[in-house]
Structure formats: C-alpha cells, structure tokens
Amino acid sequence: MLTRKYRFTVIAVAVILSGWILYEQVYELAAVVFAGIAYLIWGYYKQGTVVLAAKAYHHKDYEKAALLLKEIKDPDRLAANRRGYYEFISGNIELQQQNFEEAERHFQIASKFPLKNQNDKAIVLVQLANLNLKKKDFDKASAYSARARELKISSRVENIIEKIEREIQKQGDQ
C-alpha cells in the first residue's frame, strides 16, 4: 500500500542499511533486509497502488484514484485479485468522465477477473448492461443483466437489474 515514491524511498534506505549490516558482518539480518527489499519490489509489480486507489475512490476522490492508478505502468503484471479492481475502478473513473467506450473496455476486462464477492461481479455486469442500454444494444444489455441475476446479489443491485430489464422491455415494445 505504498506509492511508487515511498516504495523506492524505503528500498533506498534498506539498501543503505544492508550495506552497513554487511559491513558489520551480520549476515542473517542482511538476508532479512534483502528479503524485505524483494518483497517491496514484488509488491510494486503484483499489488501496485490499487488498494490506495480503491480507498480514494471510496471517498469519492476520483482525481486521486486516477493518479494512483496511473502509477501502475503495466496492469498485466498485477495479481489477478488486484487486476479486477484496477479495471473496475478505471471503468468507474472513465464513466465519471463520460468516456463510455473506455469504461466499457475496462468493465469487460474486470468481468474476467476475480473480485471480492459475487455482488461486486454483478455490479460490473450491471455497468456493462447500462452501457449497452445507452448504445441501444438491447441483446447485450439483456445478456449482461441475466448473467448478473445468476449471481448472489444485494437487494440494491437486484433493483438496478429490474430497472434495466424494464427499460429493455419498454424499448423492445416500441
């Protein structure tokens, strides 16, 4: 849960510390410091700043969330449990900015990765259904809402799905 700047600062301090530890010939402690450095590097590529971005997004600080996500240079390297949230938050940020094509792309990617629970997965599918409803692609919207309905969902998500299905039905009747 460190930004790139702080992560590299900690690594720099750890390298200096390990140099002194090696000078003092305390090899066991040096091994622990090197393991910590390796963990920080691993975390940089596999965890990124997704958790920090999620907290910022939760507090409705979309600019900060977007900046934290931009620190991740290669999202393909993220662990699967982080990649889904990376795409989910990115999709919601794009949706806030009314970049519907980009939002749909992010939500489609997010739908392929594991999320915390089925309700979160259903929210992604509901977003996709909404976007396809706006594009008047009722078949896709219906398919996404049907997939979302199959999951274990909250009553709030169920209400949204019902609204989408009513809108699809209304458009189909016209």
SULMOJO-V494838 format. One record per pair of residues at least 6 apart in sequence whose ideal C-beta (glycine too) atoms are under 7 Angstrom apart, sorted by the first residue. I is the first residue (numbers start at 1). GAP is how many residues later the second one is. Records with the same first field share a line. If there is no record, write none. Layout:
I->GAP, GAP
This chain:
1->50, 51
2->8
3->46, 49, 68
4->67
7->33, 37
10->30
11->26, 29
14->19, 22, 23
15->22
17->16
18->12, 15, 16
21->8, 9, 12
22->8
45->32
46->31, 32, 33
47->32, 35
48->23, 24, 30, 34
49->19, 22, 23
50->28, 32, 35, 36
52->16
53->12, 15, 16, 36
54->31, 35
56->8, 9, 12
57->8, 32, 35
62->31, 34
65->24, 28
66->27
69->17, 20, 21
72->6, 14
75->8, 11
78->8
80->33, 34
81->33
83->30
84->26, 29, 30, 31
85->30
87->19, 22, 23, 26
88->22, 27, 36
90->16
91->12, 15, 16, 19, 36
94->8, 9, 12
95->8
100->31, 34
103->28
104->24, 27
107->17, 20, 21
108->20
110->14
111->13, 14, 17
115->6
118->33, 34, 35
119->33, 34, 35, 38
121->30
122->26, 29, 31, 35
123->34
125->19, 22, 23
126->22, 31, 34, 35, 38
128->16
129->12, 15, 16, 19, 35
130->34
132->8, 9, 12
133->8, 31, 34, 35
138->30, 33, 34
141->23, 27
142->26
145->16, 19, 20
148->13
149->12
